[in-house]
Amino acid sequence: MSLIHCPYCQSTNVRQVDSGNTQSDYFKQIQQAISPAHMAFWGMRIAKKVGAPPIAGAAVGVVIGGVLIVVSQFYFEKYYGNATHFVCQDCQQKFAWV
């Protein structure tokens, strides 16, 4: 038993796990969600709706996507990368504890 509680089910039946590959999984998920190409697509759609040129929306989307990836990488390395990682034995959810 641990003094750390699972944030999902409040169980104390948690186990510390190796955090070796969480960074690669994290950045794969970020790339899929806010990649510059994905953000360019959304920028084009929004630009069309407001009557602006789609190429301008795409350019803004690429910039926003790039900035979001850089910022998320910075905060991941600063906070989440140094956290201790656990898995709950009851609900099987993974979480980090700083």
C-alpha positions as CSV (number, residue, x, y, z in Angstrom):
1,M,0.0,0.0,0.0
2,S,1.1,3.5,-0.8
3,L,0.5,6.9,0.8
4,I,-0.3,8.2,-2.7
5,H,-3.9,8.0,-3.8
6,C,-5.1,7.4,-7.3
7,P,-6.7,10.6,-8.7
8,Y,-9.3,8.6,-10.6
9,C,-10.7,6.1,-8.0
10,Q,-8.9,7.3,-4.7
11,S,-7.4,3.9,-4.1
12,T,-4.1,3.6,-2.3
13,N,-3.3,0.4,-4.2
14,V,-0.8,2.0,-6.6
15,R,2.5,0.8,-8.0
16,Q,5.4,2.9,-9.2
17,V,6.3,2.2,-12.9
18,D,9.3,3.0,-15.1
19,S,8.7,6.3,-16.9
20,G,11.1,5.5,-19.8
21,N,8.9,5.8,-22.8
22,T,6.2,8.2,-21.7
23,Q,7.9,11.1,-23.5
24,S,7.7,9.4,-26.9
25,D,4.0,8.5,-26.3
26,Y,3.2,12.0,-25.1
27,F,4.7,13.7,-28.2
28,K,3.0,11.3,-30.6
29,Q,-0.3,12.3,-29.0
30,I,0.6,16.0,-29.2
31,Q,1.6,15.7,-32.9
32,Q,-1.7,14.0,-33.7
33,A,-3.8,16.6,-31.9
34,I,-2.0,19.9,-32.6
35,S,0.4,19.4,-35.4
36,P,1.1,22.4,-37.6
37,A,-0.5,20.6,-40.5
38,H,-3.7,19.8,-38.5
39,M,-3.8,23.4,-37.2
40,A,-3.3,24.7,-40.8
41,F,-6.4,22.7,-41.8
42,W,-8.5,24.2,-39.0
43,G,-7.1,27.7,-39.8
44,M,-8.2,27.3,-43.4
45,R,-11.7,26.3,-42.3
46,I,-12.1,29.2,-39.9
47,A,-10.7,31.7,-42.4
48,K,-13.3,30.5,-45.0
49,K,-16.1,31.0,-42.4
50,V,-15.0,34.6,-41.6
51,G,-14.4,35.5,-45.2
52,A,-10.6,35.7,-45.0
53,P,-8.3,34.1,-47.6
54,P,-7.8,30.4,-46.7
55,I,-4.0,30.7,-47.2
56,A,-3.9,33.3,-44.5
57,G,-5.8,31.0,-42.1
58,A,-3.4,28.1,-43.0
59,A,-0.4,30.3,-42.2
60,V,-1.8,31.3,-38.9
61,G,-2.6,27.7,-38.1
62,V,0.9,26.5,-38.9
63,V,2.3,29.2,-36.5
64,I,-0.1,28.4,-33.8
65,G,0.5,24.6,-34.1
66,G,4.3,25.1,-33.9
67,V,4.0,27.4,-30.9
68,L,1.7,25.0,-29.1
69,I,4.2,22.1,-29.7
70,V,7.2,24.1,-28.4
71,V,5.3,25.3,-25.3
72,S,4.0,21.8,-24.5
73,Q,7.5,20.3,-24.9
74,F,8.9,23.0,-22.6
75,Y,6.4,22.3,-19.8
76,F,6.6,18.5,-20.3
77,E,10.4,18.6,-19.8
78,K,10.1,21.0,-16.9
79,Y,7.3,19.4,-14.9
80,Y,6.0,16.1,-16.2
81,G,9.3,14.6,-17.3
82,N,10.7,14.8,-13.7
83,A,7.5,13.4,-12.1
84,T,7.2,9.9,-10.6
85,H,4.9,7.7,-12.6
86,F,2.4,5.3,-11.1
87,V,-0.3,2.9,-12.2
88,C,-3.4,2.1,-10.1
89,Q,-3.8,-1.6,-9.4
90,D,-7.6,-1.2,-9.0
91,C,-8.7,0.9,-12.0
92,Q,-5.5,0.5,-14.2
93,Q,-5.2,4.2,-14.8
94,K,-1.7,5.7,-15.2
95,F,-0.8,9.0,-13.6
96,A,2.2,11.1,-12.5
97,W,3.0,12.5,-9.1
98,V,5.3,15.5,-8.8
